[in-house]
């Protein structure tokens, strides 16, 4: 897989991710949903000040730390992707690494800039020690709802495939409702998760080629070191 192919893949994922986020952010009120395919797939607009799938990490300082971490991961990813492409890693691994990088970049854009370009967003309330919601549709505006690094990630993909109630005989959760799949996420999260899971599943295939190359190089080095020098 060439560098240009990785760049095109990353650009397409980031573009699709941002287009969908802009659409949902400006056309849905916070915490509202619309069915896409029956009851098993909804666009459900939530804002996430924390990590993927709604996991939070502290208040304002936690938000800044998480955004800076994302920024560092993206910068590292630029150099790492370049290295694995130059060293001829398996195309499947480069594809997955590109997915992970694109997902990290997509969410970083939200965290860095959405607070600056939208007039409404969830804002941390120190007295409540939590992020507060808002009403109405968000609009693009020169007067944002937060500072640089304080934007919230937009999530919208919701798959309540199975809904039901736990049997009453079950300990702890007996009689309580359950739902699969509960988390709400975005295309960037999906790209990261898909890339990581695929690498874990196919790691033997992805790294076999690299191991063979290293083995061949070591064999060649050993062979060359055993050839006696010739005096001319």
C-alpha positions as CSV (number, residue, x, y, z in Angstrom):
1,X,0.0,0.0,0.0
2,X,1.5,3.3,-1.1
3,X,1.6,6.5,0.9
4,X,-0.9,8.2,-1.5
5,X,-3.4,5.4,-1.0
6,X,-3.2,5.8,2.8
7,X,-3.6,9.6,2.4
8,X,-6.7,9.1,0.2
9,X,-8.2,6.6,2.7
10,X,-7.6,8.9,5.6
11,X,-9.0,11.9,3.8
12,X,-12.2,10.1,2.8
13,X,-12.9,8.8,6.3
14,X,-12.2,12.2,7.9
15,X,-14.4,13.9,5.3
16,X,-17.3,11.5,5.8
17,X,-17.0,11.7,9.5
18,X,-17.0,15.5,9.5
19,X,-19.9,15.8,7.0
20,X,-22.1,13.6,9.1
21,X,-21.1,15.4,12.3
22,X,-21.9,18.8,10.8
23,X,-25.3,17.5,9.5
24,X,-26.3,16.1,12.9
25,X,-25.0,19.0,14.9
26,X,-26.9,21.6,12.8
27,X,-30.1,19.6,12.2
28,X,-30.8,17.7,15.4
29,X,-31.5,19.0,18.9
30,X,-29.3,17.6,21.6
31,X,-30.4,14.1,22.8
32,X,-32.9,13.6,20.0
33,X,-33.0,10.8,17.5
34,X,-34.5,9.8,14.2
35,X,-34.8,6.2,12.9
36,X,-32.8,5.3,9.8
37,X,-33.6,1.6,9.3
38,X,-36.5,0.6,11.5
39,X,-35.9,0.4,15.2
40,X,-32.4,-1.1,15.0
41,X,-30.5,1.9,13.6
42,X,-31.0,5.5,14.7
43,X,-29.2,8.8,14.3
44,X,-29.1,9.9,17.9
45,X,-27.4,13.2,18.6
46,X,-25.3,13.4,21.7
47,X,-22.2,15.4,22.6
48,X,-19.2,13.7,24.2
49,X,-16.8,15.8,26.2
50,X,-14.7,12.6,27.0
51,X,-13.4,9.6,25.2
52,X,-14.9,7.2,22.7
53,X,-18.4,5.8,23.4
54,X,-19.2,8.4,26.0
55,X,-16.4,7.7,28.5
56,X,-15.6,10.9,30.4
57,X,-12.3,12.0,31.9
58,X,-12.6,14.7,34.5
59,X,-13.8,18.2,34.0
60,X,-12.2,21.0,32.1
61,X,-8.6,20.0,32.9
62,X,-9.4,16.4,32.0
63,X,-10.9,17.7,28.7
64,X,-7.7,19.6,27.9
65,X,-5.5,16.7,28.9
66,X,-7.5,14.3,26.7
67,X,-7.4,16.7,23.7
68,X,-3.6,17.2,24.1
69,X,-3.2,13.4,24.3
70,X,-5.2,13.0,21.0
71,X,-3.0,15.7,19.4
72,X,0.1,13.8,20.5
73,X,-1.3,10.5,19.2
74,X,-2.1,12.1,15.8
75,X,1.4,13.6,15.5
76,X,3.0,10.3,16.5
77,X,0.7,8.6,13.9
78,X,2.0,10.7,11.1
79,X,5.6,9.5,11.7
80,X,4.5,5.9,12.5
81,X,2.5,5.5,9.3
82,X,5.3,6.9,7.2
83,X,7.7,4.4,8.8
84,X,5.5,1.3,8.3
85,X,4.9,2.2,4.7
86,X,8.6,2.7,4.0
87,X,9.5,-0.6,5.7
88,X,7.0,-2.5,3.6
89,X,4.5,-3.7,6.2
90,X,1.6,-5.8,5.2
91,X,-1.0,-3.8,3.2
92,X,-3.7,-5.0,5.7
93,X,-1.8,-3.6,8.6
94,X,-1.2,-0.2,6.8
95,X,-4.9,-0.1,6.0
96,X,-5.8,-0.7,9.7
97,X,-3.2,1.8,10.9
98,X,-4.7,4.4,8.5
99,X,-8.2,3.7,9.9
100,X,-7.0,4.3,13.4
101,X,-5.1,7.5,12.4
102,X,-8.2,8.8,10.5
103,X,-10.4,8.1,13.5
104,X,-8.1,9.9,15.9
105,X,-7.8,12.9,13.6
106,X,-11.6,13.1,13.1
107,X,-12.2,13.3,16.9
108,X,-9.3,15.7,17.4
109,X,-10.9,18.1,14.9
110,X,-14.1,18.2,17.1
111,X,-12.1,18.6,20.3
112,X,-10.0,21.4,19.0
113,X,-12.3,23.5,16.8
114,X,-16.0,22.8,17.5
115,X,-16.1,25.0,20.5
116,X,-14.8,27.8,18.3
117,X,-17.1,27.4,15.3
118,X,-20.5,26.5,16.8
119,X,-22.7,28.8,18.9
120,X,-24.0,26.0,21.1
121,X,-22.5,23.0,22.9
122,X,-22.3,21.3,26.2
123,X,-20.3,23.4,28.7
124,X,-18.8,22.3,32.0
125,X,-20.5,23.7,35.1
126,X,-18.1,23.7,38.0
127,X,-20.9,24.0,40.6
128,X,-22.7,20.9,39.2
129,X,-19.4,19.2,38.4
130,X,-20.8,18.1,35.1
131,X,-21.4,19.2,31.5
132,X,-24.7,21.0,30.9
133,X,-26.9,20.5,27.9
134,X,-28.6,23.1,25.7
135,X,-31.8,23.7,23.7
136,X,-32.4,24.4,20.1
137,X,-30.3,23.8,17.0
138,X,-26.6,24.7,16.9
139,X,-25.4,27.1,14.2
140,X,-22.0,28.0,12.8
141,X,-20.9,31.2,14.5
142,X,-17.8,33.3,14.9
143,X,-18.7,33.4,18.6
144,X,-18.2,29.8,19.8
145,X,-19.4,28.1,22.9
146,X,-15.9,27.2,24.1
147,X,-12.2,27.9,23.8
148,X,-9.6,26.1,21.7
149,X,-9.3,22.5,22.9
150,X,-12.7,22.7,24.6
151,X,-14.9,21.4,21.9
152,X,-17.1,18.3,22.3
153,X,-17.1,15.3,20.0
154,X,-20.3,14.7,18.2
155,X,-21.7,11.2,18.3
156,X,-24.8,9.9,16.5
157,X,-24.6,6.2,15.5
158,X,-27.0,4.2,17.7
159,X,-27.8,0.5,17.2
160,X,-30.4,-0.7,19.7
161,X,-30.5,-4.1,18.0
162,X,-32.0,-6.0,21.0
163,X,-34.1,-4.6,23.8
164,X,-35.7,-6.6,26.6
165,X,-35.8,-7.3,30.3
166,X,-33.5,-9.5,32.4
167,X,-35.3,-12.5,33.9
168,X,-36.4,-11.9,37.5
169,X,-34.3,-14.8,38.7
170,X,-31.1,-13.2,37.6
171,X,-28.9,-11.8,40.4
172,X,-28.4,-8.0,40.6
173,X,-30.0,-7.1,37.2
174,X,-33.1,-9.3,37.5
175,X,-36.2,-7.5,36.2
176,X,-34.2,-4.5,34.9
177,X,-34.3,-3.5,31.2
178,X,-31.3,-4.3,29.0
179,X,-30.3,-3.1,25.6
180,X,-27.8,-4.3,23.0
181,X,-26.0,-2.3,21.6
182,X,-26.2,0.7,23.9
183,X,-23.2,3.0,23.2
184,X,-23.6,5.9,20.8
185,X,-20.6,6.6,18.6
186,X,-19.4,8.2,15.4
187,X,-17.6,7.1,12.2
188,X,-14.2,8.1,13.7
189,X,-14.8,5.8,16.7
190,X,-15.9,3.0,14.3
191,X,-12.7,3.5,12.3
192,X,-10.5,3.2,15.4
193,X,-12.3,0.2,16.8
194,X,-12.4,-1.5,13.4
195,X,-8.7,-1.0,12.9
196,X,-7.7,-2.2,16.3
197,X,-9.9,-5.3,16.3
198,X,-8.8,-6.3,12.8
199,X,-5.1,-6.0,13.8
200,X,-5.7,-8.2,16.8
201,X,-7.6,-10.8,14.8
202,X,-5.2,-10.9,11.8
203,X,-1.9,-10.1,13.6
204,X,-0.3,-13.4,12.6
205,X,-1.0,-12.7,8.9
206,X,0.0,-9.0,9.1
207,X,3.3,-9.6,10.8
208,X,4.3,-12.9,9.1
209,X,5.6,-11.0,6.1
210,X,7.7,-8.7,8.3
211,X,9.1,-11.6,10.2
212,X,10.1,-13.4,7.0
213,X,11.9,-10.3,5.8
214,X,13.8,-9.9,9.0
215,X,14.7,-13.6,9.0
216,X,15.9,-13.4,5.4
217,X,18.0,-10.3,6.2
218,X,19.6,-12.0,9.2
219,X,20.4,-15.1,7.1
220,X,22.0,-12.9,4.4
221,X,24.0,-11.1,7.1
222,X,25.2,-14.4,8.6
223,X,26.1,-15.8,5.1
224,X,28.1,-12.7,4.2
225,X,30.0,-12.7,7.5
226,X,31.1,-16.3,7.0
227,X,32.6,-15.7,3.5
228,X,36.4,-15.5,3.8
229,X,38.1,-12.4,2.5
230,X,40.2,-12.8,-0.7
231,X,43.5,-11.2,-1.1
232,X,44.0,-9.8,-4.5
